[in-house]
Amino acid sequence: MKKIIFPYTNRAHIRQKTLLQELSKNFEVTIFEPSVNQNMGMANYAIMCSVEFNNFLLGKKFDYALIRADRFELLLIAGICAYRQIPIIHIEGGAESGHNVIDSKIRHAISEMADVHLVTDEQAKKKVIYLGADPDKVFNVGSLDVSFAKSVKPRPEIEGDYILLLHHSIPGEDTRLVYDSIRSLGCRVLGIKSNQDYTRSLMHEEYAPESFISLMYYAKCLVGNSSAACKEASILGTPVVLTGRRQDGRVAGRNALRVPHDSKEITQAVKYQIDHGRYEPDTVYYQENTEQQISEIIKNL
C-alpha cells in the first residue's frame, strides 16, 4: 500500500479531512502535526516546523507528500521533501493572492517543486502549466473546500442578522479599518480569528468547519479578504464584499463584489450586497466527487 504524508501545520488544513478520509481507503495516510508554537513569528515558525518535520521523516519512507496551497511554513517542508526525493502532490497551485502578497510567491514556489498538481479551476491550471509543469501532471479537480461546503447542511448558529468578517491583515491593509467600516451600518459584526502572519488577529472566535460553513451561509454579507470569500461563498451564494488586494487575480464567484481597502467603498458595497440578498450558487470552483477524483489520480500515478 502506498504511503502518503500530509503536513498539518495550520487550522485551515482541517478542512481536508474529507479528502484524508477518502485517501485512507486506498493508502496509508500519515498526518504530521508540529508541536511548535505558532505565535513565534513567520520565519521562526517556518524554521522550527521544518526541523521537526525533517526529524519526523528519519527512518520512515513515503511515496508521496500531500502539500496544501500556500502556507509560508510549507515552503521549507516542501523543500525537504524535494531533497529527500519524496514526490510532492500540490493542492491548489496556480491560484493568485495578489501580486505583492507573500501567499502567491509561496504557492508558486511550491508548484515549482511539485510533481503532481491538483488545481481548483481552469485559470489556475493554465498558470501552473505556464510556470513549467508537465501538462499531463496537472489536474483540475475543483476545490476541496467548496466540495466540503456543499456537503454541509447549513443550520443557524446564532439568532438575528449579522455580517461575517473574515479579514487577514497584510501590510497596508489593517483589519480595524474594515471592521469600523461595517460596524457603522448598525448590523451585528461576527468576526472569525484570522491568520497572525503579519499582526495580531482583531477577532478571536474559532469554529468547527461545519459551523463555519453555516455561519457563512446565513450571513447577510461576508466581508474580508479570505480565500473563503472566493471559494466556499461562491457555492453557498452568500453576498460577498472582497476587500483590498489580497485576492487580486484569484477567480471569484458572481456573488463577490471587489472593492479597494477604503472605508467609504467598503460601506457602500456592503449596503448594496445586503440589499441584493442571496445569489444563485456559482460552480466556478465546484466539481462532483473531487475527493474520489484525487484518489483515482494518485492510484494511477
C-alpha positions as CSV (number, residue, x, y, z in Angstrom):
1,M,0.0,0.0,0.0
2,K,1.4,3.4,-1.0
3,K,2.2,5.8,1.9
4,I,1.3,9.4,1.9
5,I,2.4,12.1,4.4
6,F,0.2,15.2,4.9
7,P,1.7,18.1,6.8
8,Y,-1.0,19.6,9.1
9,T,0.6,22.9,10.1
10,N,-2.4,25.3,10.3
11,R,-6.0,25.1,11.5
12,A,-7.2,25.7,7.9
13,H,-5.8,22.2,7.0
14,I,-8.6,20.5,9.0
15,R,-10.9,21.3,6.0
16,Q,-9.0,18.5,4.1
17,K,-10.5,15.8,6.4
18,T,-12.9,14.5,3.8
19,L,-10.0,14.0,1.4
20,L,-7.9,12.3,4.0
21,Q,-10.8,10.0,4.8
22,E,-11.2,9.1,1.2
23,L,-7.5,8.5,0.7
24,S,-7.3,6.3,3.8
25,K,-9.5,3.7,1.9
26,N,-6.6,3.1,-0.6
27,F,-3.5,4.5,1.0
28,E,-1.6,4.6,4.3
29,V,-2.0,8.2,5.3
30,T,0.2,9.8,8.0
31,I,-0.5,13.3,9.3
32,F,2.4,15.3,10.5
33,E,1.4,18.0,13.1
34,P,4.2,20.1,14.5
35,S,4.3,20.8,18.2
36,V,6.0,24.2,18.0
37,N,4.2,27.4,19.0
38,Q,2.6,29.3,16.0
39,N,3.0,32.7,17.7
40,M,6.8,32.9,17.3
41,G,6.7,34.8,14.0
42,M,6.7,33.7,10.4
43,A,10.4,32.9,9.9
44,N,10.9,31.3,13.3
45,Y,7.8,29.1,12.9
46,A,8.7,28.0,9.4
47,I,12.3,27.1,10.5
48,M,11.1,25.2,13.6
49,C,8.4,23.3,11.7
50,S,10.9,22.3,9.0
51,V,13.4,21.0,11.6
52,E,10.7,19.0,13.4
53,F,9.4,17.7,10.0
54,N,12.9,16.6,8.9
55,N,13.4,14.7,12.2
56,F,9.9,13.1,11.8
57,L,11.0,11.7,8.5
58,L,14.0,9.9,9.9
59,G,13.7,6.1,9.4
60,K,10.4,6.5,7.5
61,K,9.6,6.1,3.8
62,F,6.8,7.8,2.0
63,D,5.7,7.5,-1.6
64,Y,4.1,11.0,-1.8
65,A,3.8,14.2,0.3
66,L,0.5,16.0,0.0
67,I,1.1,19.7,0.3
68,R,-1.7,22.2,0.5
69,A,-1.7,25.6,-1.1
70,D,0.4,28.5,0.2
71,R,1.1,28.5,3.9
72,F,4.6,30.0,4.5
73,E,5.8,27.2,6.7
74,L,5.1,24.7,4.0
75,L,7.7,26.1,1.6
76,L,10.6,24.7,3.7
77,I,8.7,21.5,4.3
78,A,8.2,21.1,0.5
79,G,11.9,21.8,0.1
80,I,12.8,19.0,2.5
81,C,10.5,16.6,0.6
82,A,12.3,17.5,-2.7
83,Y,15.7,17.0,-1.1
84,R,14.6,13.6,0.2
85,Q,13.1,12.7,-3.2
86,I,9.6,12.4,-1.9
87,P,7.3,13.3,-4.8
88,I,5.1,16.2,-4.0
89,I,1.4,16.4,-4.8
90,H,0.4,20.0,-4.6
91,I,-3.2,21.1,-3.8
92,E,-4.4,24.5,-5.1
93,G,-1.4,25.5,-7.1
94,G,-1.7,28.3,-9.7
95,A,-4.1,30.5,-7.8
96,E,-3.2,34.1,-7.3
97,S,-3.4,36.0,-4.0
98,G,-2.3,39.4,-5.1
99,H,0.9,40.1,-7.0
100,N,2.6,41.7,-4.0
101,V,1.3,39.4,-1.3
102,I,3.6,36.6,0.0
103,D,0.9,33.9,-0.4
104,S,1.3,33.8,-4.2
105,K,5.1,33.7,-4.1
106,I,5.0,30.7,-1.6
107,R,2.3,28.9,-3.7
108,H,4.2,29.3,-7.0
109,A,7.5,28.3,-5.4
110,I,5.9,25.0,-4.1
111,S,4.4,24.5,-7.5
112,E,7.9,24.6,-9.0
113,M,9.0,21.8,-6.7
114,A,5.8,19.7,-7.1
115,D,5.5,16.6,-9.3
116,V,1.7,16.4,-9.5
117,H,-0.7,19.4,-9.4
118,L,-4.3,19.3,-8.2
119,V,-5.7,22.7,-9.2
120,T,-9.1,24.3,-8.4
121,D,-10.1,25.9,-11.8
122,E,-9.0,26.3,-15.4
123,Q,-7.3,29.6,-14.8
124,A,-5.1,28.0,-12.2
125,K,-4.4,25.1,-14.5
126,K,-3.1,27.4,-17.2
127,K,-0.9,29.3,-14.6
128,V,0.7,26.1,-13.4
129,I,1.5,24.9,-16.9
130,Y,2.8,28.4,-17.7
131,L,5.2,28.0,-14.7
132,G,6.6,24.9,-16.4
133,A,4.6,22.0,-15.1
134,D,4.1,18.9,-17.2
135,P,0.5,19.3,-18.6
136,D,-0.1,15.6,-18.1
137,K,0.5,16.0,-14.4
138,V,-1.9,19.0,-13.9
139,F,-5.5,18.0,-13.0
140,N,-8.4,20.4,-12.5
141,V,-10.3,18.6,-9.7
142,G,-12.2,21.6,-8.3
143,S,-11.8,23.0,-4.8
144,L,-11.8,20.6,-1.8
145,D,-13.0,23.5,0.4
146,V,-16.0,24.0,-2.0
147,S,-16.7,20.3,-2.1
148,F,-16.8,20.3,1.7
149,A,-19.0,23.4,1.9
150,K,-21.5,21.8,-0.5
151,S,-21.7,18.7,1.6
152,V,-22.6,20.6,4.8
153,K,-26.3,21.0,5.6
154,P,-26.4,24.6,7.0
155,R,-28.1,25.4,10.2
156,P,-28.5,28.7,12.1
157,E,-25.7,29.0,14.7
158,I,-26.8,32.3,16.2
159,E,-30.0,34.4,16.3
160,G,-30.6,37.5,14.3
161,D,-28.9,39.2,11.4
162,Y,-25.2,39.6,11.2
163,I,-22.3,40.5,8.9
164,L,-19.5,38.0,8.8
165,L,-16.0,39.5,8.9
166,L,-13.1,37.3,7.7
167,H,-10.1,39.5,7.1
168,H,-6.4,38.8,7.3
169,S,-4.2,41.9,7.8
170,I,-1.5,42.4,5.3
171,P,1.0,45.3,5.1
172,G,-1.0,48.5,4.3
173,E,-4.4,46.8,4.9
174,D,-5.4,46.5,8.6
175,T,-8.5,44.7,9.8
176,R,-9.5,47.6,12.0
177,L,-10.5,49.8,9.1
178,V,-12.7,47.0,7.6
179,Y,-14.3,46.3,11.0
180,D,-15.0,50.0,11.6
181,S,-16.4,50.4,8.1
182,I,-19.1,47.8,8.5
183,R,-19.8,48.4,12.2
184,S,-21.2,51.8,11.3
185,L,-24.1,50.1,9.5
186,G,-25.7,49.1,12.7
187,C,-25.7,45.4,12.0
188,R,-24.0,42.9,14.3
189,V,-20.5,42.1,13.2
190,L,-19.4,38.5,13.8
191,G,-15.7,38.0,13.3
192,I,-13.6,34.9,13.0
193,K,-10.0,34.7,14.1
194,S,-7.6,35.5,11.3
195,N,-4.1,34.4,10.4
196,Q,-1.5,36.1,12.6
197,D,1.2,36.2,9.9
198,Y,1.7,39.9,10.0
199,T,-0.1,41.1,13.1
200,R,-2.4,40.0,15.8
201,S,-6.0,39.0,14.9
202,L,-8.6,41.5,15.8
203,M,-11.2,38.7,16.3
204,H,-10.7,35.7,18.4
205,E,-13.6,33.3,17.7
206,E,-12.9,29.9,16.2
207,Y,-15.5,27.4,14.9
208,A,-15.6,23.9,13.7
209,P,-15.6,23.5,9.9
210,E,-19.3,22.7,9.7
211,S,-20.2,25.7,11.9
212,F,-18.0,27.9,9.8
213,I,-20.0,27.0,6.7
214,S,-23.3,27.5,8.4
215,L,-22.2,31.0,9.6
216,M,-21.2,31.9,6.1
217,Y,-24.4,30.6,4.6
218,Y,-26.7,32.6,7.0
219,A,-24.7,35.8,7.0
220,K,-26.3,38.9,5.4
221,C,-22.9,39.6,3.8
222,L,-19.4,38.2,4.1
223,V,-16.7,40.9,4.2
224,G,-13.0,40.5,4.0
225,N,-10.1,39.2,2.0
226,S,-10.0,35.5,2.8
227,S,-10.0,32.9,0.0
228,A,-13.2,31.5,1.5
229,A,-14.9,34.7,0.2
230,C,-13.9,33.5,-3.3
231,K,-14.4,29.7,-2.9
232,E,-16.8,28.5,-0.3
233,A,-19.0,31.5,-0.5
234,S,-19.4,31.0,-4.3
235,I,-21.2,27.7,-3.9
236,L,-23.3,28.9,-1.0
237,G,-24.5,32.1,-2.8
238,T,-23.6,34.3,0.1
239,P,-23.2,38.0,-0.8
240,V,-19.5,38.9,-0.6
241,V,-17.6,42.2,-0.4
242,L,-14.0,41.3,-1.3
243,T,-11.7,44.0,0.1
244,G,-8.2,45.1,-0.9
245,R,-5.6,43.4,-2.9
246,R,-5.0,40.1,-1.1
247,Q,-7.1,38.1,-3.6
248,D,-6.1,40.1,-6.7
249,G,-6.0,37.6,-9.6
250,R,-8.0,34.9,-7.9
251,V,-11.2,33.7,-9.5
252,A,-14.3,34.7,-7.6
253,G,-18.0,33.8,-8.0
254,R,-20.7,36.1,-9.3
255,N,-21.7,36.8,-5.7
256,A,-18.5,38.7,-5.0
257,L,-18.0,42.5,-5.3
258,R,-14.4,43.6,-5.3
259,V,-13.6,47.0,-3.6
260,P,-10.3,48.7,-2.6
261,H,-9.2,48.9,1.0
262,D,-11.2,52.1,1.5
263,S,-13.8,52.7,4.2
264,K,-16.4,54.5,2.1
265,E,-16.1,52.0,-0.7
266,I,-16.5,49.1,1.7
267,T,-19.5,50.6,3.4
268,Q,-21.3,51.3,0.2
269,A,-20.6,47.8,-1.2
270,V,-21.9,46.1,1.9
271,K,-25.1,48.1,1.7
272,Y,-25.5,47.1,-1.9
273,Q,-24.9,43.4,-1.2
274,I,-27.3,43.3,1.8
275,D,-30.0,44.9,-0.3
276,H,-29.3,42.4,-3.1
277,G,-29.5,39.3,-0.9
278,R,-28.6,35.7,-1.7
279,Y,-27.2,34.8,-5.1
280,E,-27.6,31.6,-7.0
281,P,-24.8,29.1,-6.3
282,D,-21.8,29.5,-8.7
283,T,-20.0,26.4,-9.7
284,V,-16.8,28.1,-10.8
285,Y,-14.8,26.0,-8.1
286,Y,-17.1,23.0,-7.9
287,Q,-16.8,19.6,-9.4
288,E,-18.6,16.4,-8.3
289,N,-16.6,13.8,-6.5
290,T,-13.5,15.9,-6.0
291,E,-12.1,13.6,-3.3
292,Q,-12.7,10.5,-5.3
293,Q,-11.1,12.1,-8.4
294,I,-8.0,12.8,-6.4
295,S,-7.8,9.3,-5.0
296,E,-8.0,7.8,-8.5
297,I,-5.4,10.2,-9.8
298,I,-2.9,9.1,-7.1
299,K,-3.7,5.4,-7.7
300,N,-2.9,5.8,-11.4
301,L,0.4,7.7,-10.9
